[in-house]
């Protein structure tokens, strides 16, 4: 394989030095993280890889698999779900389902998400996988697929167990995947209250009342885990995610999460670099029916930079060469490296995969032969 072909493009030629964002506020929690949803950038964190008890934040995975089952047609929103004795007698927070009272999938999802019902979570697990134990196997497989390398589940509810753990970084990745993969279902997390069986319960995420930009996502609490909250806020087109684990009280988790959101929006700007399917570059293709392929980002690329420093961004496109046909649409063909600042002050600001925006089939025999000769001499 030949050396990398590097294409450099400067967004600005300004000579001013980029200044880092102020230090994040002091956060009173065992573990926490602030994430830019659009780019996946980690803007601030504390003890983010510490294994902790996720409590009811576990239900993000329960909901994720439920949304997937709906998407695949495995279950339907109006489907009547039998309530087992195990689900009925679940400990902890409940939506108060009963064996002799009909309940639908849609009602159970509201119970899982808005009311944080352990009974609803077990009922959904049993519906989808036949038992909570079988459902847990799916939870752990999905955790591996999503790259949650420090996460292990033993139940669908978040009840305490020494082998039931996650990290702030993994939970941020899970929450981001849920918002990204199920945009039509995510609005359930903004519902402030829900009534079932003549019992109305409020969503425990108090930020839904305090910050109009917050539209989710989930709280958790046990005596051993403390008070936990994953929050998401969207201002204009920019979304930030916070994970806060092990606060001392309900009020503390709300206040500390709000501090992180305010810090991210106040001291970082959202910068849109490329639109969806916009060509970043055209890369040379050998042995293809066409000589070049448009490369870019299917969903576009936006990111956060310290306030007022967008002009200091520089980009470097690194393409693996030679690029040989066939090239499939969506195939990774390069890496976009970002830098902030100039001279000795320049520092890396992230790397993002660049994909082919179109397919390039293999050329005919004469085209392939000609490019074989060209590659030999190049």
N, C-alpha and C positions, 0 to 999 in steps of 0.2 A: 504494500500500500504506500502511495506517495505521501510526501509531507503535506501538511495542512495548507490549504489555500486560504489566506486571510484577506478579507476585504474590510477596510476601515471607513467609517462614515462619522463625521462629527456633527452633532446637533447644534453646536455653537462654537464659535472661536473666541468667546470671551476669555480674557486673561484673569478675571477675578477668581479668587480662591474660594472653593466650596467650604462652607462651615457646617460642622455636624449639628444635628438637632440637639436640643437640651437633653440632659439626662431625664429618664422617665421618673415620675413621682414615686415616692416610697409607698410600697404596696403591702398592706397587712394581710398576708395569706401565706400558706405553706408553699404554694406553687402557682405561677401565673404566666400568661403569654398574651401578646397583642399581635394580631395577624392581619395583613392586607389581603382581603379575599381574592381580589382580581389577579394579583401577581404571585400570591403565596409567600410574600416577604414577611419575615418575622421582624417586627419593628422594635419590640422590647420583650424581655422575658426575665423570669426569676425562678431558678430551680425547676425548669420546664421538663426535665427528663427524669425527675424523681417519681418512682412508682408510688401511686396513691390509690386509695379506695375511691372509685368514681361515683358511688351511691347511685342516685336516680339518673345521673348523666348516662348511665348504661342504656337507658331507654332510647337514646339516639340511635343505637344500633338496632334495637327492637323495632323502632319505627322505620329505619332504613330498609330492613328486610321486609317489613310489611308493605312499604311503598313499592318495592321491587315485585312482590307477589301480586299486587294490584296491577302493576304495569304489564306483567307477563300473563295476566288473565287467570292466574291460579286461584284468586279469590275476587269477590265483587263487593262494592260498597254496601249494597242493600242485602247482602247475604246474611241469613240468620245464623248465629253462632251458638252452639250448645255451651253451657257454662258447667264446668266440672266442679266437683266438690273442692278440689285442690285450689282452683282459681277463686272460688267463692270464699274460702277460708284464708286467703292470702293475708299475711301480716303487713303492717305498715300502711302507707297511704293507699286509699281505695276509691273506686268510683261507685262501689256498692251494687255490683251485678249479683244476680241470684239465679240458681239453677232453673227455677220455674218461670222466670221472666225473660221473654225474648229480647235479645240484644243483637244489633247489626254490626258489621265490620266498621262502618262509618262511626257508629257510636263508640265502639271500642277504641278507635284511633283517637277520638276526642278525649276519651278517658285516659289513654296512655300519655297524650301530649299536654293537654290542658290541666287535667286533674292529677297527673302522675300516678295513676292507679296501678298498683302491683297486681291486683286481680285482673285488670284489663290486659296487662302485659302477658300474664300467664295464659289467659284465654286466647290471645292472638298467637302466642307461641304454639299452643296445642293445635289451633286451627291450621296453621301453616305447615308444621312439621310432625304433628301427631303427639308430641310430648315436649315439655320444656327442655328435657335433656337432649333430644334430637335437634331442637331449635338452637341450643347453645353450640352444637357442633357447627351449624351454619354461621352463627355469629363469629366464631373463631376463624372459620375459613374466609369469611368476608373481611375480617380484620387483617388477615395476611394479604389478601388481594389489594387492600387499600394501603398497605405499607405501614400498618400500625404495629411496629416491631416490639413495642413494650406494653402490649395489651393482652390480657387473657380474661375471658368471661367464664363464669360457672353458672350464671342464671340470667334471666331476661329482665330482672327487676332492679338489680343493684343492691339487694340485701347483702350485708357484710359476709365475706368469706376470705380467708387468707390467700386463696389462689385467684381472687377476683380483683384485678388491678388494671390501671392504665396510667397515662402521664398527660400533662397539660398539652404537650406537643402532639401526641396521638389524638387526643380529644379535639384539638383544633382541626386536625386533618379530617377527622370523622365528620365534624359539624360542617366544614367546608364542602365535603363530598355530598352530604345530604342536601345542602342548599343548591349545589351545582347540578346534581343528578335528578333532583325531583322539584323543579321550580314551581310546578303546579300544586304540589302538596305542601310545600314549605309554609304557605300562609296560615296553616293550622296553628303554627307556633305563635302567631300574633293575637289569637283569640284570648280575651281577658277573663272570661268565665264560661262555664258550661254546666248545664243541669241534666241530671239523669236520676231516675227513680225518685223524683221530687226533691232531690238534693242538689243545690247549687254550690259549686266550689269555684273560687277564684284561681286564676293562674298565679303561681307563686313567684313569677318573674316580675318584681315590682317596677323594673325599668320600663315595662310596657305602659305604665301610667305616668312615669316621670320624664321620659325622653321620647318625643314624638318620632324620632328617627329610628328607635329600637323596634324591631319586628320579630324578635325571638332571642334565645332559643330555648334553654332548659335550665332548671334548677336541680339541685340534689342536696340531700342532708341525711346523715346518720350521726349518732353520737361520736363514732370513731372517725368519720370522714370530715366532720365539721360542715360548714355551710359552703356550698359550691354553686357556681353559676357560669354558664356559657352564654354570652350576650352577643348579638349582632345588630349593627346599626348601619343604615344606608343614608348618605347625604348626597344628593344629586345622583351621579352614577357610581359613586365610590362606596364600597362596603368594607367595614372593619369588623373583625371578630375578636372577642376577648374570652379567655378561659381563666377562671379564678377558682382555686381549690383550697379548702381548709381555712376559710374565714371563721371568725369567732361568733358571728351572729348573722341573722337575715339582713339587718340593716348594714352591717359591715360589707357583706358580699355585694350588696347593691351599690353602696358608696364607692368601694374600691373599683368595681367594674366600670362605673361611670367615670372615675378618674382616668382610667386607661383609655376609654373611648375619647374623652375630651382631649387627652394628650395626643392621640393619634391624629385627630382631625385638626387640632390647633397648630401642631408643629410640623406636620407633613402635608405636602401638596400631592394631589392626584394628578398624574401626568399620563396622557394617552399618547403612546408612541405609534401604534399601528392599528388601523381598523381591521375588522374581521375580513379575512381573505385578501387583504392588501399585500401586494408583492413587496417583500423587503429587498429582494434581489432576484436576478435570473442567473441560475447556475448552469455551467456547462455540463451536458450529458453526452457520454460516449456510447456508441453503438445503439442509439435510439432513433426512432422515427422523426424526432425533432432534436435540434442541437442544444436547446436550453429548456429549463423547467422553472416556472415561477415558484418561489419559495416564500413562505410567510407564516402567519398564525391564523388558524381556522377561526378562533374566537377573538382575535385581536390581542393587543398587549397594552395593559395599563399598569402603572406601578406608583409607589409612593417615593417621594424624595423630600429631604428637609426643606422647610418653607423657604421659598425664594431661590432655590438652587436648581430648578429645572434646566436652566441654560447651561449648567455645568455637566450635563449628561453627555457621555460619549459612548458610541456603540462600535462593536467589532464583530463582524460576521466571520465565523470559522467554518469552512466547508470541507468535508472529507472528500478528497480527490484521489483517483479518478472516480466520478460518479457514473456507474454503468447502468444502462437500461436492462430490464424494465424497471421503471420507477413507478411505484404505486402512489395514488393520491393519499395524502396523510402520512406518508413515509417520512421519517426523520432524515433530513439531508444536511443539516448544519446546526450550529449553536450560536446564539446571539449572546455575546458577552457585554455587560454594561459596566461602565466606570464613571465615577463622580469626582470632579475636580481636575486639576492639571498639575504637571510637574511632580514634585515630591509629595504633594498633597493628594495626588490621585489614588483612589482606592476602589477595589472591586465593588460592584453594586448588584450583582446577580447574574445568573446564566439561565437561558431559556431555550428549549428545543425549537428549532425551525423545521417546518414540514413542507413537503411538496404540495402545492395547491392544485395540481393537475397530474394526470397520469401520462407517462411517456412510454409507449410500447417499444418493443425491440424493432430495430430497422431491418430491412431486407438484407440478403446475403452480401450484396456489394457494399452497402453502407457499413455493415459490421466489419467487413474486410478492410475498408478504407480506414476506419477508426482504429483497428488493430495496428495498422502500420503507423498511424499518428501517435498512438500510445507508445509504440516501440521507440520512436525517435525522440518523443518528449521526455 
